[in-house]
Amino acid sequence: MGLVHAELSLKNPRSGAVMSVRAMADSGALLMCIPQHVALQLQLEELEKREVTLADGRRRLVPYVGPLEIHFANRRCFTGALVLGDEPLLGVVPMEDMDILIDVAQRRLIVNPDSPNIAVAPVK
């Protein structure tokens, strides 16, 4: 499929710190991941440590920080983030929350065309 990147606005709703980032959207990842320098710039509080399993099978403890507000197009969500890696990674949990999709053919992130004006969430 190739890599898909998107411009996101990240905000710490407690301090008001905001920054724009270019994040990789990954339908194989669950959560939001951010590098250490992003967590520092946004002044995000470490809430706990979480154990993660890396692609090569190794396990390690990483900080889980938050709260984090993510904006894309006319959508936003509130979440936490794992602090690891060298670029922001947008997983499927925040993508589902914002009702946004990966357009595989165009290799881009898009608002769900079935609900262009407001995010829709199945709750049944």
Secondary structure as GFF3:
##gff-version 3
##sequence-region A 1 124
A	DSSP	beta_strand	4	11	.	.	.	ID=ss1
A	DSSP	beta_strand	18	25	.	.	.	ID=ss2
A	DSSP	beta_strand	32	34	.	.	.	ID=ss3
A	DSSP	alpha_helix	36	41	.	.	.	ID=ss4
A	DSSP	beta_strand	45	53	.	.	.	ID=ss5
A	DSSP	beta_strand	59	72	.	.	.	ID=ss6
A	DSSP	beta_strand	75	83	.	.	.	ID=ss7
A	DSSP	beta_strand	89	90	.	.	.	ID=ss8
A	DSSP	alpha_helix	92	98	.	.	.	ID=ss9
A	DSSP	beta_strand	100	103	.	.	.	ID=ss10
A	DSSP	beta_strand	108	111	.	.	.	ID=ss11
###
